[in-house]
């Protein structure tokens, strides 16, 4: 199986450093959302990795491996960030067709990755292939019920402007309104869950995370740094924890 390069991949290669700068800027809400929502929720889902071999697909700068401190850590991405820690193994990878051996990892993580391309089943089949029988697979997503499906009103209510019953593609999506454009694939959460089941993964837990708006406003005031309105009335992130069967 050969997966052709997509425009999304090309743009990621071109915009990788801009994305890294965005999420590392403590004055930006993207940094806040990751620090308060994505990272602690994902670490809880993954659990103890001190004695196991872990793969972080779409690893970026390697923050997850540093936080988990596994016995062996591997990072795969389409681009090598200059800041990727040398103590972990890294290779340039496409999650839809990886170079790792079968049943090589005890834990495989796909964080904020599966929304960026159409071949969801191919990616999950590869994730299952490289994970040991009985091993853990953890997926983090921008929650489908919120991300780019509508708009936040001034009073904090969320108004849906898309048909959430139908999958669709946003061709010119920009992260935090700044980095891109990327191709973003909207799928219902049930589509991700059913794709996991089709791949031979047993769902163990679903979780979501909502922005604490009292804390968010206390941090940034009334003006969001990205210029985007945020809300705590619908979830920001979704998490799926599976076991390979």
C-alpha positions as CSV (number, residue, x, y, z in Angstrom):
1,X,0.0,0.0,0.0
2,X,1.4,3.4,-1.0
3,X,-0.2,6.5,0.3
4,X,0.4,9.5,-1.9
5,X,1.6,12.8,-0.5
6,X,-1.3,15.2,0.2
7,X,-1.4,18.9,0.2
8,X,-1.8,18.7,4.0
9,X,1.6,17.0,4.3
10,X,3.2,19.5,2.1
11,X,1.8,22.4,4.2
12,X,2.9,20.7,7.4
13,X,6.5,20.5,6.1
14,X,6.3,24.1,5.2
15,X,4.6,25.4,8.4
16,X,6.0,23.0,11.1
17,X,8.3,25.6,12.8
18,X,5.4,28.2,12.7
19,X,3.2,25.6,14.5
20,X,5.9,24.9,17.0
21,X,6.3,28.6,17.8
22,X,2.5,28.9,18.2
23,X,2.1,26.1,20.8
24,X,5.2,27.1,22.7
25,X,4.2,30.8,23.1
26,X,2.9,31.0,26.7
27,X,1.0,34.2,25.8
28,X,-1.1,32.4,23.2
29,X,-4.3,30.5,24.0
30,X,-3.1,27.5,21.9
31,X,-0.4,27.0,24.6
32,X,-3.0,27.4,27.4
33,X,-5.4,24.8,25.9
34,X,-2.6,22.2,25.4
35,X,-1.1,22.8,28.9
36,X,-4.5,22.7,30.7
37,X,-6.5,20.3,28.6
38,X,-4.5,18.2,26.1
39,X,-1.4,17.3,28.1
40,X,-2.8,16.3,31.5
41,X,-5.8,14.4,29.9
42,X,-3.5,12.5,27.5
43,X,-1.0,11.6,30.2
44,X,-3.8,10.3,32.4
45,X,-5.1,8.2,29.6
46,X,-1.7,6.8,28.7
47,X,-0.7,5.9,32.2
48,X,2.6,4.5,33.5
49,X,5.1,3.8,30.8
50,X,8.3,3.5,32.8
51,X,8.8,-0.1,31.8
52,X,7.4,-0.2,28.3
53,X,8.2,0.8,24.7
54,X,6.2,3.7,23.4
55,X,5.5,5.1,20.0
56,X,4.3,8.7,19.6
57,X,3.0,9.1,16.1
58,X,3.0,12.7,14.9
59,X,5.3,13.3,17.8
60,X,6.2,16.9,17.0
61,X,8.9,18.2,19.4
62,X,8.8,15.0,21.6
63,X,7.0,16.6,24.6
64,X,5.0,13.4,25.2
65,X,7.9,11.1,25.4
66,X,9.7,13.5,27.8
67,X,6.6,13.6,30.0
68,X,6.1,9.9,30.0
69,X,9.8,8.9,30.3
70,X,9.2,5.3,29.0
71,X,11.8,2.6,29.0
72,X,12.1,3.1,25.3
73,X,10.6,6.0,23.4
74,X,10.1,6.3,19.6
75,X,8.8,9.3,17.8
76,X,7.5,9.2,14.2
77,X,6.5,12.3,12.2
78,X,6.7,13.6,8.6
79,X,9.1,16.3,9.8
80,X,12.0,16.3,12.3
81,X,11.8,19.3,14.6
82,X,15.2,20.7,15.5
83,X,14.2,20.5,19.2
84,X,13.4,16.8,19.2
85,X,15.2,15.2,22.2
86,X,18.2,13.1,21.1
87,X,17.6,10.6,23.9
88,X,14.6,9.2,22.1
89,X,14.5,7.3,18.8
90,X,13.1,9.3,15.9
91,X,12.3,8.5,12.2
92,X,10.4,10.3,9.5
93,X,7.1,8.4,9.2
94,X,3.7,8.5,7.6
95,X,1.2,6.9,10.1
96,X,-0.6,5.3,7.2
97,X,2.4,3.3,6.2
98,X,5.1,3.0,9.0
99,X,8.4,1.3,8.9
100,X,8.3,-0.3,12.3
101,X,8.0,-4.1,12.8
102,X,4.8,-5.9,13.7
103,X,3.9,-5.9,17.4
104,X,6.9,-3.7,18.3
105,X,5.3,-1.3,20.8
106,X,3.5,-1.7,24.1
107,X,1.8,1.7,23.8
108,X,1.0,3.7,20.7
109,X,-0.3,7.2,20.8
110,X,-1.9,9.3,18.0
111,X,-2.4,12.8,19.4
112,X,-4.1,15.5,17.3
113,X,-3.2,13.5,14.2
114,X,-6.1,11.7,12.7
115,X,-8.1,14.8,11.6
116,X,-5.6,15.8,9.0
117,X,-6.1,13.1,6.3
118,X,-8.8,11.0,4.7
119,X,-7.3,7.5,5.2
120,X,-8.5,6.9,8.7
121,X,-8.8,3.1,8.4
122,X,-5.3,2.8,6.9
123,X,-3.8,4.7,9.8
124,X,-5.6,2.7,12.5
125,X,-4.7,-0.6,10.8
126,X,-1.0,0.5,10.9
127,X,-1.3,1.6,14.5
128,X,-2.8,-1.8,15.4
129,X,-0.1,-3.6,13.4
130,X,2.8,-2.1,15.2
131,X,1.2,-2.5,18.7
132,X,1.6,-5.7,20.7
133,X,-1.4,-7.9,21.4
134,X,-2.9,-6.6,24.6
135,X,-1.1,-3.3,24.2
136,X,-2.6,0.2,24.6
137,X,-3.6,2.6,21.9
138,X,-4.5,6.2,22.9
139,X,-6.0,8.7,20.5
140,X,-6.5,12.4,21.1
141,X,-8.7,14.6,18.9
142,X,-10.0,18.1,18.6
143,X,-13.5,17.2,19.7
144,X,-15.6,16.7,16.5
145,X,-18.7,18.4,18.2
146,X,-16.9,21.7,18.5
147,X,-13.9,22.2,16.4
148,X,-14.8,24.3,13.3
149,X,-18.4,23.2,13.2
150,X,-19.9,26.6,14.2
151,X,-19.1,29.8,16.0
152,X,-18.9,31.1,19.6
153,X,-21.2,34.1,20.2
154,X,-20.3,37.0,22.4
155,X,-22.3,35.5,25.3
156,X,-20.3,32.3,25.2
157,X,-23.1,30.2,23.5
158,X,-22.0,28.0,20.7
159,X,-24.0,28.1,17.4
160,X,-23.7,25.1,15.1
161,X,-23.4,26.2,11.4
162,X,-22.5,22.9,9.8
163,X,-24.4,19.7,9.2
164,X,-22.9,17.5,11.9
165,X,-24.6,14.4,10.5
166,X,-22.3,14.5,7.4
167,X,-18.6,14.2,7.2
168,X,-16.9,17.1,5.4
169,X,-13.5,18.6,4.7
170,X,-12.4,22.2,5.4
171,X,-9.8,23.0,2.7
172,X,-8.4,26.2,4.2
173,X,-8.3,25.5,7.9
174,X,-5.8,27.6,10.0
175,X,-4.8,26.6,13.5
176,X,-5.6,29.4,15.9
177,X,-6.5,31.4,12.8
178,X,-2.8,31.8,12.2
179,X,-0.9,28.7,10.9
180,X,-1.9,26.9,7.7
181,X,-3.9,26.5,5.6
182,X,-4.4,22.8,6.2
183,X,-7.0,20.3,5.1
184,X,-9.2,19.4,8.2
185,X,-11.5,16.3,8.1
186,X,-14.6,16.5,10.2
187,X,-15.9,13.1,11.3
188,X,-18.4,12.3,14.0
189,X,-17.0,10.8,17.2
190,X,-18.8,7.6,16.4
191,X,-16.9,7.3,13.1
192,X,-13.6,7.3,15.0
193,X,-14.9,4.8,17.6
194,X,-16.2,2.5,14.8
195,X,-13.0,2.8,12.9
196,X,-11.1,1.7,16.0
197,X,-13.4,-1.3,16.3
198,X,-13.0,-2.2,12.6
199,X,-9.2,-2.1,13.1
200,X,-9.4,-4.7,15.9
201,X,-9.1,-2.3,18.9
202,X,-11.3,-2.7,22.0
203,X,-12.5,0.6,23.4
204,X,-11.7,0.9,27.1
205,X,-12.6,4.6,27.8
206,X,-13.9,7.7,26.2
207,X,-13.2,11.1,27.7
208,X,-13.6,14.8,26.8
209,X,-12.3,18.1,28.1
210,X,-14.0,21.4,28.4
211,X,-12.3,24.8,28.8
212,X,-12.7,26.3,32.4
213,X,-13.8,29.7,31.3
214,X,-13.3,31.3,34.7
215,X,-9.7,30.3,34.6
216,X,-9.3,31.2,31.0
217,X,-10.6,34.7,31.5
218,X,-8.5,35.1,34.6
219,X,-5.4,34.2,32.5
220,X,-6.1,36.3,29.4
221,X,-8.8,38.8,30.3
222,X,-11.7,39.4,28.0
223,X,-9.6,39.5,24.8
224,X,-8.4,36.1,23.5
225,X,-4.8,36.3,22.2
226,X,-5.7,34.6,18.9
227,X,-8.7,36.8,18.4
228,X,-10.9,33.7,18.5
229,X,-13.8,33.4,21.0
230,X,-13.6,30.4,23.3
231,X,-16.4,28.6,25.2
232,X,-16.7,26.1,28.0
233,X,-20.2,25.0,26.9
234,X,-19.0,22.4,24.4
235,X,-15.9,20.1,24.6
236,X,-12.6,21.1,23.2
237,X,-10.8,17.7,23.2
238,X,-11.8,14.1,22.9
239,X,-9.8,11.0,24.0
240,X,-10.1,7.3,23.2
241,X,-8.2,4.6,25.0
242,X,-8.1,1.2,23.4
243,X,-6.5,-2.2,23.8
244,X,-5.3,-4.3,20.8
245,X,-7.3,-7.6,20.7
